[in-house]
Amino acid sequence: MAVPKRRTSKAKRDSRRSQNMKMRAPGLSVCPHCHEPKLPHRVCPNCNYYDGREIVASEA
């Protein structure tokens, strides 16, 4: 079984873990049709519009 030759330093350990610290919530944009927050470049989940057109037909 492989055994480490040297102890991993705190800087090496923490720099490896720092990738998880960079994760953050995605930026939201405002839908121009219904003014609800939505992810950019995606169909609005509230009104089903994208680029001024209705993409997904509403059941209502």
Summary of the structure (lengths in Angstrom):
residues: 60
radius of gyration: 22.6
end to end distance: 63.2
largest distance: 66.1
contacts: 90
relative contact order: 0.12
helix: 20%
strand: 13%
